[in-house]
Amino acid sequence: MSTTSRMATGRAFTPEKDLAMFAEMAAAGKQLSGLSNLAHGWRFVDAAPEDAVFDLAYESNPAPDYFEIFDAAGWTLVLSMGDAHIFKAAAGTPLVHSMLESRREEMVSQRNRFARYSVVTLIAFVLIARGVMMADWNSWVEMAVLVIAAIPVIYTVIPTLGYWNRARKFS
């Protein structure tokens, strides 16, 4: 069984592109099996070709019957990653979210969660930057410390902006 990896486009900005890619890969005989070793990517394994559609739902603490409701509606859980859940169904199955309000609520919830993370990482970055300015280190070491400290900021602030923009689109 061979595996294939594809880069993700970003759940915060264009999840519909990833969902379309999942459908294309399923039609080509590749089943979504998880996250790839790439920084932000998907892993696919060989499977029988199928005509499927995919959808994404966010639920941080799913009730015991959460997945049963999707199953009863014709959606099968493919992958869960924290509070994000990817489902698939036969082509023509009504979407998981038929109402814009429910999609907007999810985007606002994600935006608020990443905004909290962003505040923490920004505060940590500022404190580290102040410490670096007070230290008498080689300039290369100082730059390396700042770059490393900026990585969590990038991975929290950019998704916050993406979810913020998507929440506005559903308004």
N, C-alpha and C positions, 0 to 999 in steps of 0.2 A: 504494500500500500504506500503510495507516494503522497507527500504533503506539498502544498503550494502555499506561499505567503503573498499577501497583497498589502500595500500600504493603506491605512485608514485615511479618510478625508477629515475626520474630526466630528465627534458626536455633538459638540457645542455649536458648530457652524453649519455643516451640511450632512446630517445623518441620512438624508434621503439618497445621497450618492452611494453611501455604503450599503444601504438597503437594496438599491438597484444592483450593485455589484454582487451582493449575496444571491440575488435572483439569477443573474447571468451565470455565476459560478455553478449554481444548482442545476441550471439547464445544461451546462457543460460537463456535468458529472462530478462536481466538486462540492462537498458538504462542509459548511462552516463548523469548525471543531474547537475554536478558541482563539486566544491571542497568540500572535507569532512572536518570535524572538526579536523582531524588528522593534524599534522604539515605539512605534504606534502602528501596528499592523494586525492583520487577521490571518489565521491559519485555516487551511482547507485540506480535507482528505478525500481520497477517491470514494465515490458513491455512485449509485445509479442516477442517471439524469432525471430531473423532475421539474415540472412546471410549478413553481412556488412563488409566493410573495412573502415579504418579510416586513415586520414592524417592530418598533422599539417602544418600550414602556419603562417608566421609572417608578419604583416603589421601594423605599428604604426598609420598611418593616412589613413585608407582605403578611396578610392574614392567612391563616391555615388554608382557606378556600380560594385564595387569590389566583393561583395557577389553575385550579379546577374551573373557575369562571372562564378563563381564556380557552381551556380545553373544550368546554361545552360550546363555546362560540366557534370552534373549528381551528383554534390556534394551538400549536405545539411549541413548548419551550425548547429553544435551541441552545441558548447560552445565557448565563447570568454572570454579571461582573459587578459586584457590589450592589448598588441600587438600580442598575441598568439591566433590563431583561430583553433579549431578542427572541421574537417568536416567528414561526413560519406557518403558512397555511396554503391550501390549494388556491391557485389563481381564481379570482372572482369572489373570494371570501371577503365580507365587509371588513374594513380596517378596524384595528383595535380601538382607535380613537376616532369616532365619527363626529364628535363635537369639538369645536375649536377651543371652548372653555377648558375642557379637560387637558388638552395639549398645552394651553397657556399656563394652567396651574402647574403642570410638570416643569415647564421652562422656568417659571418664577421660583419654584422650589429649588431647582438645580442652580439657578443664578444666585439665590440667597446662600446656598451651601458653599458654593465656590467663592462668594464674596467674603464669607467668614474666613475661609482658608487664605484668601488673598490678604486680608488684614493681618493675619498672623505672620505670613511670609514676608510681607512688606516691613512690618515692625522688626522682625528678625534681621532682615537685610539692612535696615537703617542702623540697628545696633552693631552689626558686624562691620559695616562701613565706618562707623564712628571709631570702633576699636582698631580697625586697620589704619585710619588716619592718625591715631595716637601712637601706633606702634612704629618702631624704627626698623622696618624690614626692607629687604631688597624689593625694588619696584616690581619685579617679575612675580615675586611671592605675593605681594599685595594684590596685583592684578588677578592672579590665579584664585586667591581667596574670594575676591569680589565676583569673579565669574562663577565660581562654584556656588556662592551664596545667591546669585541671581537665578539659578536654574529653578528652584522651587517657586520663585516669583513668577517666572514665565509660565510654568505649568499650572498656576492658579489664576493669574490675572487674565490670561488670554481666554481660557474657557469661560470665565466670568463675563467677559465682553461678548463672547459668542452667545451664551444663554440669554444675556440681556437683550441682544439684538433679536434673537428668535422670539423671545417673549413679547417684544414690541410688535413683531410681525403678526402674532396671533391676537393682538388687541382689536 
